[in-house]
């Protein structure tokens, strides 16, 4: 037996998300209330790579964590906007970087037990540099570092953002597999 939704109500909603409480019958036949978050955007994250093998991270104080977080440049892609266009915009806004070459690296669901959020990570190459355009909610530090150092930050627990960690480990695995 799979899940069956009996009813649903919105608990909270804003421009970015809707929090729902569903009355469900679970796979074992019992009735439960199941809370979940529906995002109104896709998450896009970017690994910008230069010819020397460096990448860029952004650091910021994350309200929900009450802690500082290093992560890939990322943001929300409205559902009516092509995700790649949103990724290009986010990279430029957060780091001032523009890229000539883009490749989708992976798609993932960062927390699929409580949200339907979809994340798409891209690799950007052929970089050029300009000015940032932070949003009102952003006070970012930008850090250029070798890709391997960013991967080590994931392995050392210094990068805990799920999309950043998965994308960095994936690009490293692809790069390692294609090395002679």
Buried (B, 14 or more C-beta within 10 A) or exposed (E): EEEEEEEEEEEEEEEEBBBBBBBBBEEEEEEEEBEBBEBEBBBBBBBBBBEEEBBBBBBBEEEEEEEEBBBBBBBBBBEEBEBBEBBBBBBBBBBBBBBEEBEEBBEBEBEEEEBEBBBBBBBBBEBEEEEBEEEEEEEBEBBEBEBBBBBBBBEEEEBBBBBBBBBBBBBBEBBEEEEE
